[in-house]
């Protein structure tokens, strides 16, 4: 469910982007931030032309803004973001 929400939000914010969403929660089972939901740790790869001219921090902020309230519902998000 969370994977679909993440993908949908990013597709809406970055139409035509290359997007890959991976659930890494199982790798963090029993660690800090593991809430037992199996949806606490995520890795996102996104490539979109609107991100090309931005610096790393600005790209990450753009992704966080696109995800909105999702950021408050997960513990960790690893990003691989480029233009």
Legacy VTK file of the C-alpha trace (Angstrom):
# vtk DataFile Version 3.0
C-alpha trace
ASCII
DATASET POLYDATA
POINTS 83 float
0.000 0.000 0.000
2.727 2.512 0.940
4.708 1.603 -2.181
1.722 2.475 -4.382
1.186 5.745 -2.500
4.838 6.759 -2.892
4.814 5.898 -6.597
1.512 7.716 -7.221
2.655 10.911 -5.491
5.934 10.964 -7.417
4.254 10.222 -10.757
1.857 13.124 -10.170
4.648 15.539 -9.233
7.121 14.378 -11.890
5.163 13.196 -14.955
7.165 10.896 -17.195
9.892 10.347 -14.593
11.830 7.123 -14.248
10.797 5.891 -10.800
11.776 2.799 -8.832
10.472 2.231 -5.303
11.949 -0.488 -3.099
10.811 -1.534 0.362
13.923 -2.043 2.515
12.009 -2.573 5.769
12.951 -6.255 6.120
16.640 -5.283 6.168
15.948 -3.110 9.227
13.744 -5.473 11.233
14.416 -5.075 14.928
16.389 -1.862 14.424
15.463 1.612 15.522
12.486 2.898 13.596
11.098 -0.539 12.773
7.447 -0.179 13.740
6.545 -3.735 12.757
4.424 -2.594 9.808
6.900 -3.808 7.211
6.631 -0.373 5.584
9.060 1.774 7.562
12.188 1.962 5.361
12.171 2.857 1.654
14.573 3.472 -1.215
13.489 5.621 -4.166
15.293 6.162 -7.445
13.877 9.011 -9.510
15.103 10.622 -12.728
13.286 13.661 -14.136
14.404 16.612 -16.248
13.010 19.159 -13.763
15.550 17.938 -11.211
18.579 18.246 -13.503
19.471 21.885 -12.755
18.917 21.581 -9.002
21.488 20.835 -6.355
21.260 17.710 -4.214
19.454 19.394 -1.315
16.911 21.058 -3.623
16.236 17.734 -5.386
15.638 15.996 -2.069
13.361 18.821 -0.911
11.347 18.522 -4.132
10.836 14.792 -3.555
9.916 15.330 0.099
7.418 18.028 -0.922
5.869 15.697 -3.502
5.474 12.966 -0.890
3.864 15.367 1.594
2.317 13.593 4.603
3.883 10.284 3.552
7.128 11.531 5.085
5.507 11.521 8.525
4.323 7.938 8.107
7.696 6.333 7.342
10.917 6.151 9.331
13.565 6.297 6.611
13.776 7.263 2.950
16.951 6.745 0.950
16.963 8.807 -2.260
18.808 8.445 -5.525
17.640 11.572 -7.351
18.910 13.083 -10.602
17.826 14.881 -13.746
LINES 1 84
83 0 1 2 3 4 5 6 7 8 9 10 11 12 13 14 15 16 17 18 19 20 21 22 23 24 25 26 27 28 29 30 31 32 33 34 35 36 37 38 39 40 41 42 43 44 45 46 47 48 49 50 51 52 53 54 55 56 57 58 59 60 61 62 63 64 65 66 67 68 69 70 71 72 73 74 75 76 77 78 79 80 81 82
